[in-house]
Amino acid sequence: MIQLTRLNKQPLLVNSDMIKYVEHSPDTLLTLVCGDKIVVRETSEEVLERIIAFRRRVLEGLVPPGTAPDASNPMLPHSHQEHAD
């Protein structure tokens, strides 16, 4: 969930996975997958930054700190470099 602000300055929590479109003209308009529309005070860039920050926080919990990427473990991220045998 990300916190945004309605035009009347009331805080609003939005499930970022439910956002289908973010439009900016001149206010920022969120269109949800269910078709609901929400106008918020934040710019489209700020909405995107909050979504990215939220997803980073979620993904940090998937890989234990200090765990190096390992090609032998498909659950861990690894680089696209080819490894010599």
PyMOL Python script that loads the backbone (N, CA, C, O; Angstrom):
from pymol import cmd

cmd.read_pdbstr("""\
ATOM      1  N   MET A   1       0.843  -1.174   0.000  1.00  0.00           N
ATOM      2  CA  MET A   1       0.000   0.000   0.000  1.00  0.00           C
ATOM      3  C   MET A   1       0.890   1.239   0.000  1.00  0.00           C
ATOM      4  O   MET A   1       1.941   1.273   0.641  1.00  0.00           O
ATOM      5  N   ILE A   2       0.448   2.245  -0.728  1.00  0.00           N
ATOM      6  CA  ILE A   2       1.151   3.520  -0.730  1.00  0.00           C
ATOM      7  C   ILE A   2       0.208   4.597  -0.209  1.00  0.00           C
ATOM      8  O   ILE A   2      -1.002   4.536  -0.426  1.00  0.00           O
ATOM      9  N   GLN A   3       0.776   5.580   0.478  1.00  0.00           N
ATOM     10  CA  GLN A   3      -0.046   6.671   0.987  1.00  0.00           C
ATOM     11  C   GLN A   3       0.007   7.839   0.017  1.00  0.00           C
ATOM     12  O   GLN A   3       1.082   8.297  -0.371  1.00  0.00           O
ATOM     13  N   LEU A   4      -1.171   8.311  -0.366  1.00  0.00           N
ATOM     14  CA  LEU A   4      -1.316   9.463  -1.239  1.00  0.00           C
ATOM     15  C   LEU A   4      -2.241  10.452  -0.551  1.00  0.00           C
ATOM     16  O   LEU A   4      -2.695  10.210   0.567  1.00  0.00           O
ATOM     17  N   THR A   5      -2.520  11.569  -1.217  1.00  0.00           N
ATOM     18  CA  THR A   5      -3.352  12.605  -0.630  1.00  0.00           C
ATOM     19  C   THR A   5      -4.430  13.025  -1.617  1.00  0.00           C
ATOM     20  O   THR A   5      -4.138  13.365  -2.764  1.00  0.00           O
ATOM     21  N   ARG A   6      -5.679  12.998  -1.163  1.00  0.00           N
ATOM     22  CA  ARG A   6      -6.776  13.482  -2.000  1.00  0.00           C
ATOM     23  C   ARG A   6      -6.647  14.997  -2.164  1.00  0.00           C
ATOM     24  O   ARG A   6      -5.886  15.637  -1.438  1.00  0.00           O
ATOM     25  N   LEU A   7      -7.380  15.567  -3.106  1.00  0.00           N
ATOM     26  CA  LEU A   7      -7.322  17.012  -3.325  1.00  0.00           C
ATOM     27  C   LEU A   7      -7.742  17.807  -2.094  1.00  0.00           C
ATOM     28  O   LEU A   7      -7.285  18.933  -1.898  1.00  0.00           O
ATOM     29  N   ASN A   8      -8.620  17.223  -1.253  1.00  0.00           N
ATOM     30  CA  ASN A   8      -9.060  17.910  -0.034  1.00  0.00           C
ATOM     31  C   ASN A   8      -8.074  17.718   1.128  1.00  0.00           C
ATOM     32  O   ASN A   8      -8.399  18.008   2.279  1.00  0.00           O
ATOM     33  N   LYS A   9      -6.885  17.234   0.817  1.00  0.00           N
ATOM     34  CA  LYS A   9      -5.771  17.031   1.761  1.00  0.00           C
ATOM     35  C   LYS A   9      -5.977  15.866   2.723  1.00  0.00           C
ATOM     36  O   LYS A   9      -5.249  15.756   3.710  1.00  0.00           O
ATOM     37  N   GLN A  10      -6.934  15.008   2.467  1.00  0.00           N
ATOM     38  CA  GLN A  10      -7.144  13.817   3.286  1.00  0.00           C
ATOM     39  C   GLN A  10      -6.230  12.694   2.796  1.00  0.00           C
ATOM     40  O   GLN A  10      -6.162  12.431   1.595  1.00  0.00           O
ATOM     41  N   PRO A  11      -5.525  12.028   3.722  1.00  0.00           N
ATOM     42  CA  PRO A  11      -4.650  10.927   3.313  1.00  0.00           C
ATOM     43  C   PRO A  11      -5.467   9.738   2.806  1.00  0.00           C
ATOM     44  O   PRO A  11      -6.612   9.524   3.205  1.00  0.00           O
ATOM     45  N   LEU A  12      -4.845   8.988   1.928  1.00  0.00           N
ATOM     46  CA  LEU A  12      -5.506   7.856   1.298  1.00  0.00           C
ATOM     47  C   LEU A  12      -4.462   6.763   1.086  1.00  0.00           C
ATOM     48  O   LEU A  12      -3.378   7.036   0.571  1.00  0.00           O
ATOM     49  N   LEU A  13      -4.775   5.533   1.476  1.00  0.00           N
ATOM     50  CA  LEU A  13      -3.904   4.387   1.209  1.00  0.00           C
ATOM     51  C   LEU A  13      -4.440   3.662  -0.013  1.00  0.00           C
ATOM     52  O   LEU A  13      -5.629   3.352  -0.096  1.00  0.00           O
ATOM     53  N   VAL A  14      -3.547   3.395  -0.961  1.00  0.00           N
ATOM     54  CA  VAL A  14      -3.936   2.752  -2.211  1.00  0.00           C
ATOM     55  C   VAL A  14      -3.100   1.492  -2.394  1.00  0.00           C
ATOM     56  O   VAL A  14      -1.887   1.499  -2.186  1.00  0.00           O
ATOM     57  N   ASN A  15      -3.768   0.411  -2.787  1.00  0.00           N
ATOM     58  CA  ASN A  15      -3.060  -0.815  -3.143  1.00  0.00           C
ATOM     59  C   ASN A  15      -2.428  -0.576  -4.509  1.00  0.00           C
ATOM     60  O   ASN A  15      -3.132  -0.515  -5.517  1.00  0.00           O
ATOM     61  N   SER A  16      -1.113  -0.442  -4.547  1.00  0.00           N
ATOM     62  CA  SER A  16      -0.435  -0.099  -5.805  1.00  0.00           C
ATOM     63  C   SER A  16      -0.596  -1.167  -6.878  1.00  0.00           C
ATOM     64  O   SER A  16      -0.456  -0.870  -8.064  1.00  0.00           O
ATOM     65  N   ASP A  17      -0.885  -2.396  -6.487  1.00  0.00           N
ATOM     66  CA  ASP A  17      -1.113  -3.457  -7.467  1.00  0.00           C
ATOM     67  C   ASP A  17      -2.436  -3.270  -8.206  1.00  0.00           C
ATOM     68  O   ASP A  17      -2.659  -3.885  -9.249  1.00  0.00           O
ATOM     69  N   MET A  18      -3.301  -2.435  -7.674  1.00  0.00           N
ATOM     70  CA  MET A  18      -4.619  -2.211  -8.284  1.00  0.00           C
ATOM     71  C   MET A  18      -4.631  -1.012  -9.242  1.00  0.00           C
ATOM     72  O   MET A  18      -5.652  -0.732  -9.869  1.00  0.00           O
ATOM     73  N   ILE A  19      -3.502  -0.306  -9.356  1.00  0.00           N
ATOM     74  CA  ILE A  19      -3.437   0.856 -10.248  1.00  0.00           C
ATOM     75  C   ILE A  19      -3.205   0.390 -11.676  1.00  0.00           C
ATOM     76  O   ILE A  19      -2.232  -0.303 -11.971  1.00  0.00           O
ATOM     77  N   LYS A  20      -4.116   0.783 -12.554  1.00  0.00           N
ATOM     78  CA  LYS A  20      -4.010   0.433 -13.969  1.00  0.00           C
ATOM     79  C   LYS A  20      -3.316   1.541 -14.751  1.00  0.00           C
ATOM     80  O   LYS A  20      -2.432   1.272 -15.564  1.00  0.00           O
ATOM     81  N   TYR A  21      -3.722   2.806 -14.503  1.00  0.00           N
ATOM     82  CA  TYR A  21      -3.149   3.964 -15.188  1.00  0.00           C
ATOM     83  C   TYR A  21      -2.908   5.085 -14.197  1.00  0.00           C
ATOM     84  O   TYR A  21      -3.621   5.217 -13.203  1.00  0.00           O
ATOM     85  N   VAL A  22      -1.888   5.897 -14.481  1.00  0.00           N
ATOM     86  CA  VAL A  22      -1.658   7.148 -13.763  1.00  0.00           C
ATOM     87  C   VAL A  22      -1.568   8.226 -14.841  1.00  0.00           C
ATOM     88  O   VAL A  22      -0.680   8.191 -15.692  1.00  0.00           O
ATOM     89  N   GLU A  23      -2.501   9.190 -14.798  1.00  0.00           N
ATOM     90  CA  GLU A  23      -2.523  10.259 -15.791  1.00  0.00           C
ATOM     91  C   GLU A  23      -2.285  11.597 -15.098  1.00  0.00           C
ATOM     92  O   GLU A  23      -2.645  11.779 -13.935  1.00  0.00           O
ATOM     93  N   HIS A  24      -1.682  12.520 -15.819  1.00  0.00           N
ATOM     94  CA  HIS A  24      -1.392  13.836 -15.247  1.00  0.00           C
ATOM     95  C   HIS A  24      -1.859  14.911 -16.224  1.00  0.00           C
ATOM     96  O   HIS A  24      -1.171  15.203 -17.202  1.00  0.00           O
ATOM     97  N   SER A  25      -3.034  15.505 -15.961  1.00  0.00           N
ATOM     98  CA  SER A  25      -3.529  16.544 -16.867  1.00  0.00           C
ATOM     99  C   SER A  25      -4.706  17.311 -16.270  1.00  0.00           C
ATOM    100  O   SER A  25      -5.825  16.841 -16.476  1.00  0.00           O
ATOM    101  N   PRO A  26      -4.599  18.387 -15.586  1.00  0.00           N
ATOM    102  CA  PRO A  26      -3.421  18.863 -14.850  1.00  0.00           C
ATOM    103  C   PRO A  26      -3.280  18.175 -13.505  1.00  0.00           C
ATOM    104  O   PRO A  26      -2.185  18.145 -12.945  1.00  0.00           O
ATOM    105  N   ASP A  27      -4.382  17.612 -12.965  1.00  0.00           N
ATOM    106  CA  ASP A  27      -4.287  16.855 -11.709  1.00  0.00           C
ATOM    107  C   ASP A  27      -3.886  15.418 -12.021  1.00  0.00           C
ATOM    108  O   ASP A  27      -4.035  14.948 -13.149  1.00  0.00           O
ATOM    109  N   THR A  28      -3.381  14.740 -11.015  1.00  0.00           N
ATOM    110  CA  THR A  28      -2.993  13.340 -11.195  1.00  0.00           C
ATOM    111  C   THR A  28      -4.219  12.461 -10.970  1.00  0.00           C
ATOM    112  O   THR A  28      -4.843  12.504  -9.910  1.00  0.00           O
ATOM    113  N   LEU A  29      -4.549  11.674 -11.969  1.00  0.00           N
ATOM    114  CA  LEU A  29      -5.720  10.803 -11.940  1.00  0.00           C
ATOM    115  C   LEU A  29      -5.270   9.355 -11.975  1.00  0.00           C
ATOM    116  O   LEU A  29      -4.603   8.924 -12.916  1.00  0.00           O
ATOM    117  N   LEU A  30      -5.639   8.604 -10.936  1.00  0.00           N
ATOM    118  CA  LEU A  30      -5.362   7.168 -10.902  1.00  0.00           C
ATOM    119  C   LEU A  30      -6.598   6.439 -11.394  1.00  0.00           C
ATOM    120  O   LEU A  30      -7.711   6.728 -10.955  1.00  0.00           O
ATOM    121  N   THR A  31      -6.410   5.508 -12.291  1.00  0.00           N
ATOM    122  CA  THR A  31      -7.495   4.622 -12.704  1.00  0.00           C
ATOM    123  C   THR A  31      -7.139   3.243 -12.186  1.00  0.00           C
ATOM    124  O   THR A  31      -6.070   2.713 -12.492  1.00  0.00           O
ATOM    125  N   LEU A  32      -8.035   2.663 -11.401  1.00  0.00           N
ATOM    126  CA  LEU A  32      -7.789   1.342 -10.823  1.00  0.00           C
ATOM    127  C   LEU A  32      -8.285   0.262 -11.779  1.00  0.00           C
ATOM    128  O   LEU A  32      -9.063   0.551 -12.688  1.00  0.00           O
ATOM    129  N   VAL A  33      -7.851  -0.954 -11.585  1.00  0.00           N
ATOM    130  CA  VAL A  33      -8.246  -2.049 -12.465  1.00  0.00           C
ATOM    131  C   VAL A  33      -9.750  -2.297 -12.426  1.00  0.00           C
ATOM    132  O   VAL A  33     -10.312  -2.832 -13.382  1.00  0.00           O
ATOM    133  N   CYS A  34     -10.405  -1.916 -11.336  1.00  0.00           N
ATOM    134  CA  CYS A  34     -11.855  -2.095 -11.232  1.00  0.00           C
ATOM    135  C   CYS A  34     -12.623  -0.973 -11.936  1.00  0.00           C
ATOM    136  O   CYS A  34     -13.850  -1.017 -12.027  1.00  0.00           O
ATOM    137  N   GLY A  35     -11.888   0.041 -12.437  1.00  0.00           N
ATOM    138  CA  GLY A  35     -12.523   1.144 -13.138  1.00  0.00           C
ATOM    139  C   GLY A  35     -12.702   2.398 -12.299  1.00  0.00           C
ATOM    140  O   GLY A  35     -12.993   3.463 -12.843  1.00  0.00           O
ATOM    141  N   ASP A  36     -12.535   2.296 -10.975  1.00  0.00           N
ATOM    142  CA  ASP A  36     -12.642   3.480 -10.117  1.00  0.00           C
ATOM    143  C   ASP A  36     -11.538   4.466 -10.477  1.00  0.00           C
ATOM    144  O   ASP A  36     -10.453   4.076 -10.908  1.00  0.00           O
ATOM    145  N   LYS A  37     -11.834   5.747 -10.294  1.00  0.00           N
ATOM    146  CA  LYS A  37     -10.863   6.804 -10.566  1.00  0.00           C
ATOM    147  C   LYS A  37     -10.668   7.622  -9.301  1.00  0.00           C
ATOM    148  O   LYS A  37     -11.627   7.926  -8.592  1.00  0.00           O
ATOM    149  N   ILE A  38      -9.411   7.978  -9.022  1.00  0.00           N
ATOM    150  CA  ILE A  38      -9.067   8.745  -7.832  1.00  0.00           C
ATOM    151  C   ILE A  38      -8.153   9.890  -8.269  1.00  0.00           C
ATOM    152  O   ILE A  38      -7.171   9.674  -8.979  1.00  0.00           O
ATOM    153  N   VAL A  39      -8.484  11.109  -7.837  1.00  0.00           N
ATOM    154  CA  VAL A  39      -7.630  12.267  -8.107  1.00  0.00           C
ATOM    155  C   VAL A  39      -6.801  12.532  -6.854  1.00  0.00           C
ATOM    156  O   VAL A  39      -7.339  12.605  -5.749  1.00  0.00           O
ATOM    157  N   VAL A  40      -5.483  12.677  -7.034  1.00  0.00           N
ATOM    158  CA  VAL A  40      -4.586  12.891  -5.897  1.00  0.00           C
ATOM    159  C   VAL A  40      -3.722  14.123  -6.121  1.00  0.00           C
ATOM    160  O   VAL A  40      -3.556  14.588  -7.249  1.00  0.00           O
ATOM    161  N   ARG A  41      -3.173  14.646  -5.023  1.00  0.00           N
ATOM    162  CA  ARG A  41      -2.346  15.855  -5.057  1.00  0.00           C
ATOM    163  C   ARG A  41      -0.934  15.576  -5.585  1.00  0.00           C
ATOM    164  O   ARG A  41      -0.307  16.461  -6.167  1.00  0.00           O
ATOM    165  N   GLU A  42      -0.437  14.365  -5.387  1.00  0.00           N
ATOM    166  CA  GLU A  42       0.923  14.025  -5.805  1.00  0.00           C
ATOM    167  C   GLU A  42       1.018  14.022  -7.336  1.00  0.00           C
ATOM    168  O   GLU A  42       0.037  13.768  -8.035  1.00  0.00           O
ATOM    169  N   THR A  43       2.217  14.308  -7.833  1.00  0.00           N
ATOM    170  CA  THR A  43       2.449  14.229  -9.280  1.00  0.00           C
ATOM    171  C   THR A  43       2.542  12.758  -9.686  1.00  0.00           C
ATOM    172  O   THR A  43       2.694  11.880  -8.837  1.00  0.00           O
ATOM    173  N   SER A  44       2.452  12.506 -10.968  1.00  0.00           N
ATOM    174  CA  SER A  44       2.580  11.131 -11.449  1.00  0.00           C
ATOM    175  C   SER A  44       3.972  10.582 -11.120  1.00  0.00           C
ATOM    176  O   SER A  44       4.120   9.392 -10.844  1.00  0.00           O
ATOM    177  N   GLU A  45       4.985  11.444 -11.151  1.00  0.00           N
ATOM    178  CA  GLU A  45       6.345  11.020 -10.806  1.00  0.00           C
ATOM    179  C   GLU A  45       6.430  10.611  -9.337  1.00  0.00           C
ATOM    180  O   GLU A  45       7.085   9.623  -9.006  1.00  0.00           O
ATOM    181  N   GLU A  46       5.770  11.367  -8.452  1.00  0.00           N
ATOM    182  CA  GLU A  46       5.770  11.025  -7.030  1.00  0.00           C
ATOM    183  C   GLU A  46       5.041   9.699  -6.787  1.00  0.00           C
ATOM    184  O   GLU A  46       5.475   8.890  -5.967  1.00  0.00           O
ATOM    185  N   VAL A  47       3.947   9.484  -7.494  1.00  0.00           N
ATOM    186  CA  VAL A  47       3.211   8.218  -7.366  1.00  0.00           C
ATOM    187  C   VAL A  47       4.132   7.069  -7.775  1.00  0.00           C
ATOM    188  O   VAL A  47       4.215   6.057  -7.078  1.00  0.00           O
ATOM    189  N   LEU A  48       4.816   7.226  -8.896  1.00  0.00           N
ATOM    190  CA  LEU A  48       5.725   6.179  -9.368  1.00  0.00           C
ATOM    191  C   LEU A  48       6.847   5.933  -8.353  1.00  0.00           C
ATOM    192  O   LEU A  48       7.179   4.780  -8.076  1.00  0.00           O
ATOM    193  N   GLU A  49       7.427   6.987  -7.802  1.00  0.00           N
ATOM    194  CA  GLU A  49       8.486   6.835  -6.800  1.00  0.00           C
ATOM    195  C   GLU A  49       7.986   6.074  -5.579  1.00  0.00           C
ATOM    196  O   GLU A  49       8.712   5.246  -5.029  1.00  0.00           O
ATOM    197  N   ARG A  50       6.759   6.343  -5.149  1.00  0.00           N
ATOM    198  CA  ARG A  50       6.208   5.651  -3.975  1.00  0.00           C
ATOM    199  C   ARG A  50       5.944   4.178  -4.274  1.00  0.00           C
ATOM    200  O   ARG A  50       6.147   3.321  -3.415  1.00  0.00           O
ATOM    201  N   ILE A  51       5.493   3.888  -5.485  1.00  0.00           N
ATOM    202  CA  ILE A  51       5.268   2.488  -5.874  1.00  0.00           C
ATOM    203  C   ILE A  51       6.600   1.739  -5.870  1.00  0.00           C
ATOM    204  O   ILE A  51       6.694   0.635  -5.334  1.00  0.00           O
ATOM    205  N   ILE A  52       7.624   2.340  -6.465  1.00  0.00           N
ATOM    206  CA  ILE A  52       8.944   1.700  -6.521  1.00  0.00           C
ATOM    207  C   ILE A  52       9.502   1.492  -5.116  1.00  0.00           C
ATOM    208  O   ILE A  52      10.025   0.420  -4.812  1.00  0.00           O
ATOM    209  N   ALA A  53       9.395   2.506  -4.256  1.00  0.00           N
ATOM    210  CA  ALA A  53       9.898   2.390  -2.879  1.00  0.00           C
ATOM    211  C   ALA A  53       9.161   1.283  -2.127  1.00  0.00           C
ATOM    212  O   ALA A  53       9.782   0.513  -1.395  1.00  0.00           O
ATOM    213  N   PHE A  54       7.837   1.198  -2.303  1.00  0.00           N
ATOM    214  CA  PHE A  54       7.053   0.168  -1.638  1.00  0.00           C
ATOM    215  C   PHE A  54       7.491  -1.219  -2.107  1.00  0.00           C
ATOM    216  O   PHE A  54       7.694  -2.117  -1.290  1.00  0.00           O
ATOM    217  N   ARG A  55       7.633  -1.389  -3.399  1.00  0.00           N
ATOM    218  CA  ARG A  55       8.018  -2.706  -3.933  1.00  0.00           C
ATOM    219  C   ARG A  55       9.428  -3.088  -3.507  1.00  0.00           C
ATOM    220  O   ARG A  55       9.702  -4.262  -3.260  1.00  0.00           O
ATOM    221  N   ARG A  56      10.314  -2.123  -3.418  1.00  0.00           N
ATOM    222  CA  ARG A  56      11.672  -2.420  -2.922  1.00  0.00           C
ATOM    223  C   ARG A  56      11.614  -2.938  -1.492  1.00  0.00           C
ATOM    224  O   ARG A  56      12.293  -3.904  -1.145  1.00  0.00           O
ATOM    225  N   ARG A  57      10.790  -2.283  -0.656  1.00  0.00           N
ATOM    226  CA  ARG A  57      10.667  -2.723   0.743  1.00  0.00           C
ATOM    227  C   ARG A  57      10.128  -4.141   0.809  1.00  0.00           C
ATOM    228  O   ARG A  57      10.587  -4.936   1.629  1.00  0.00           O
ATOM    229  N   VAL A  58       9.168  -4.471  -0.034  1.00  0.00           N
ATOM    230  CA  VAL A  58       8.592  -5.817  -0.054  1.00  0.00           C
ATOM    231  C   VAL A  58       9.635  -6.827  -0.508  1.00  0.00           C
ATOM    232  O   VAL A  58       9.787  -7.883   0.106  1.00  0.00           O
ATOM    233  N   LEU A  59      10.351  -6.510  -1.580  1.00  0.00           N
ATOM    234  CA  LEU A  59      11.316  -7.454  -2.134  1.00  0.00           C
ATOM    235  C   LEU A  59      12.539  -7.645  -1.242  1.00  0.00           C
ATOM    236  O   LEU A  59      13.172  -8.700  -1.289  1.00  0.00           O
ATOM    237  N   GLU A  60      12.881  -6.646  -0.431  1.00  0.00           N
ATOM    238  CA  GLU A  60      14.018  -6.788   0.480  1.00  0.00           C
ATOM    239  C   GLU A  60      13.801  -7.958   1.439  1.00  0.00           C
ATOM    240  O   GLU A  60      14.765  -8.596   1.862  1.00  0.00           O
ATOM    241  N   GLY A  61      12.573  -8.237   1.777  1.00  0.00           N
ATOM    242  CA  GLY A  61      12.266  -9.323   2.696  1.00  0.00           C
ATOM    243  C   GLY A  61      12.398 -10.702   2.074  1.00  0.00           C
ATOM    244  O   GLY A  61      12.398 -11.701   2.793  1.00  0.00           O
ATOM    245  N   LEU A  62      12.512 -10.779   0.741  1.00  0.00           N
ATOM    246  CA  LEU A  62      12.597 -12.077   0.071  1.00  0.00           C
ATOM    247  C   LEU A  62      14.000 -12.647   0.047  1.00  0.00           C
ATOM    248  O   LEU A  62      14.174 -13.865   0.027  1.00  0.00           O
ATOM    249  N   VAL A  63      15.013 -11.775   0.048  1.00  0.00           N
ATOM    250  CA  VAL A  63      16.400 -12.221  -0.004  1.00  0.00           C
ATOM    251  C   VAL A  63      17.072 -11.801   1.298  1.00  0.00           C
ATOM    252  O   VAL A  63      17.186 -10.606   1.572  1.00  0.00           O
ATOM    253  N   PRO A  64      17.518 -12.758   2.104  1.00  0.00           N
ATOM    254  CA  PRO A  64      18.161 -12.408   3.375  1.00  0.00           C
ATOM    255  C   PRO A  64      19.371 -11.515   3.154  1.00  0.00           C
ATOM    256  O   PRO A  64      20.102 -11.703   2.181  1.00  0.00           O
ATOM    257  N   PRO A  65      19.600 -10.539   4.043  1.00  0.00           N
ATOM    258  CA  PRO A  65      20.763  -9.656   3.913  1.00  0.00           C
ATOM    259  C   PRO A  65      22.052 -10.456   3.881  1.00  0.00           C
ATOM    260  O   PRO A  65      22.202 -11.433   4.615  1.00  0.00           O
ATOM    261  N   GLY A  66      22.983 -10.042   3.031  1.00  0.00           N
ATOM    262  CA  GLY A  66      24.278 -10.711   2.934  1.00  0.00           C
ATOM    263  C   GLY A  66      24.265 -11.941   2.053  1.00  0.00           C
ATOM    264  O   GLY A  66      25.299 -12.586   1.877  1.00  0.00           O
ATOM    265  N   THR A  67      23.105 -12.280   1.491  1.00  0.00           N
ATOM    266  CA  THR A  67      23.026 -13.441   0.617  1.00  0.00           C
ATOM    267  C   THR A  67      23.442 -13.012  -0.786  1.00  0.00           C
ATOM    268  O   THR A  67      22.811 -12.148  -1.396  1.00  0.00           O
ATOM    269  N   ALA A  68      24.495 -13.618  -1.282  1.00  0.00           N
ATOM    270  CA  ALA A  68      24.980 -13.291  -2.620  1.00  0.00           C
ATOM    271  C   ALA A  68      24.081 -13.951  -3.662  1.00  0.00           C
ATOM    272  O   ALA A  68      23.559 -15.041  -3.427  1.00  0.00           O
ATOM    273  N   PRO A  69      23.897 -13.305  -4.807  1.00  0.00           N
ATOM    274  CA  PRO A  69      23.141 -13.949  -5.892  1.00  0.00           C
ATOM    275  C   PRO A  69      23.800 -15.273  -6.253  1.00  0.00           C
ATOM    276  O   PRO A  69      25.026 -15.377  -6.289  1.00  0.00           O
ATOM    277  N   ASP A  70      22.985 -16.274  -6.517  1.00  0.00           N
ATOM    278  CA  ASP A  70      23.500 -17.616  -6.755  1.00  0.00           C
ATOM    279  C   ASP A  70      22.722 -18.256  -7.897  1.00  0.00           C
ATOM    280  O   ASP A  70      21.513 -18.460  -7.791  1.00  0.00           O
ATOM    281  N   ALA A  71      23.410 -18.570  -8.982  1.00  0.00           N
ATOM    282  CA  ALA A  71      22.758 -19.169 -10.145  1.00  0.00           C
ATOM    283  C   ALA A  71      22.215 -20.559  -9.834  1.00  0.00           C
ATOM    284  O   ALA A  71      21.313 -21.033 -10.525  1.00  0.00           O
ATOM    285  N   SER A  72      22.747 -21.220  -8.807  1.00  0.00           N
ATOM    286  CA  SER A  72      22.270 -22.560  -8.481  1.00  0.00           C
ATOM    287  C   SER A  72      20.954 -22.530  -7.712  1.00  0.00           C
ATOM    288  O   SER A  72      20.295 -23.561  -7.573  1.00  0.00           O
ATOM    289  N   ASN A  73      20.563 -21.351  -7.209  1.00  0.00           N
ATOM    290  CA  ASN A  73      19.306 -21.218  -6.483  1.00  0.00           C
ATOM    291  C   ASN A  73      18.354 -20.357  -7.306  1.00  0.00           C
ATOM    292  O   ASN A  73      18.538 -19.141  -7.362  1.00  0.00           O
ATOM    293  N   PRO A  74      17.348 -20.939  -7.946  1.00  0.00           N
ATOM    294  CA  PRO A  74      16.455 -20.172  -8.816  1.00  0.00           C
ATOM    295  C   PRO A  74      15.611 -19.149  -8.070  1.00  0.00           C
ATOM    296  O   PRO A  74      14.995 -18.287  -8.699  1.00  0.00           O
ATOM    297  N   MET A  75      15.570 -19.224  -6.750  1.00  0.00           N
ATOM    298  CA  MET A  75      14.778 -18.268  -5.978  1.00  0.00           C
ATOM    299  C   MET A  75      15.535 -16.969  -5.716  1.00  0.00           C
ATOM    300  O   MET A  75      14.933 -15.976  -5.309  1.00  0.00           O
ATOM    301  N   LEU A  76      16.841 -16.965  -5.942  1.00  0.00           N
ATOM    302  CA  LEU A  76      17.635 -15.777  -5.710  1.00  0.00           C
ATOM    303  C   LEU A  76      17.960 -15.099  -7.032  1.00  0.00           C
ATOM    304  O   LEU A  76      18.178 -15.780  -8.033  1.00  0.00           O
ATOM    305  N   PRO A  77      17.996 -13.766  -7.055  1.00  0.00           N
ATOM    306  CA  PRO A  77      18.357 -13.077  -8.295  1.00  0.00           C
ATOM    307  C   PRO A  77      19.808 -13.344  -8.647  1.00  0.00           C
ATOM    308  O   PRO A  77      20.650 -13.507  -7.764  1.00  0.00           O
ATOM    309  N   HIS A  78      20.094 -13.389  -9.922  1.00  0.00           N
ATOM    310  CA  HIS A  78      21.475 -13.556 -10.356  1.00  0.00           C
ATOM    311  C   HIS A  78      21.692 -12.730 -11.613  1.00  0.00           C
ATOM    312  O   HIS A  78      20.743 -12.346 -12.296  1.00  0.00           O
ATOM    313  N   SER A  79      22.952 -12.467 -11.904  1.00  0.00           N
ATOM    314  CA  SER A  79      23.270 -11.641 -13.063  1.00  0.00           C
ATOM    315  C   SER A  79      23.058 -12.460 -14.331  1.00  0.00           C
ATOM    316  O   SER A  79      22.918 -13.683 -14.297  1.00  0.00           O
ATOM    317  N   HIS A  80      23.039 -11.747 -15.440  1.00  0.00           N
ATOM    318  CA  HIS A  80      22.840 -12.393 -16.727  1.00  0.00           C
ATOM    319  C   HIS A  80      24.159 -12.788 -17.371  1.00  0.00           C
ATOM    320  O   HIS A  80      24.202 -13.179 -18.537  1.00  0.00           O
ATOM    321  N   GLN A  81      25.240 -12.681 -16.594  1.00  0.00           N
ATOM    322  CA  GLN A  81      26.548 -13.054 -17.129  1.00  0.00           C
ATOM    323  C   GLN A  81      26.646 -14.568 -17.214  1.00  0.00           C
ATOM    324  O   GLN A  81      26.111 -15.299 -16.381  1.00  0.00           O
ATOM    325  N   GLU A  82      27.346 -15.011 -18.247  1.00  0.00           N
ATOM    326  CA  GLU A  82      27.589 -16.435 -18.389  1.00  0.00           C
ATOM    327  C   GLU A  82      28.747 -16.815 -17.468  1.00  0.00           C
ATOM    328  O   GLU A  82      29.734 -16.085 -17.382  1.00  0.00           O
ATOM    329  N   HIS A  83      28.637 -17.925 -16.795  1.00  0.00           N
ATOM    330  CA  HIS A  83      29.693 -18.381 -15.907  1.00  0.00           C
ATOM    331  C   HIS A  83      30.485 -19.481 -16.607  1.00  0.00           C
ATOM    332  O   HIS A  83      29.909 -20.410 -17.174  1.00  0.00           O
ATOM    333  N   ALA A  84      31.808 -19.367 -16.561  1.00  0.00           N
ATOM    334  CA  ALA A  84      32.662 -20.404 -17.149  1.00  0.00           C
ATOM    335  C   ALA A  84      32.685 -21.621 -16.245  1.00  0.00           C
ATOM    336  O   ALA A  84      32.696 -21.490 -15.021  1.00  0.00           O
ATOM    337  N   ASP A  85      32.693 -22.803 -16.842  1.00  0.00           N
ATOM    338  CA  ASP A  85      32.762 -24.047 -16.062  1.00  0.00           C
ATOM    339  C   ASP A  85      34.175 -24.474 -15.857  1.00  0.00           C
ATOM    340  O   ASP A  85      34.424 -25.500 -15.223  1.00  0.00           O
TER     341      ASP A  85
END
""", "prot")
cmd.dss("prot")
cmd.show_as("cartoon", "prot")
cmd.util.cbc("prot")
cmd.orient("prot")
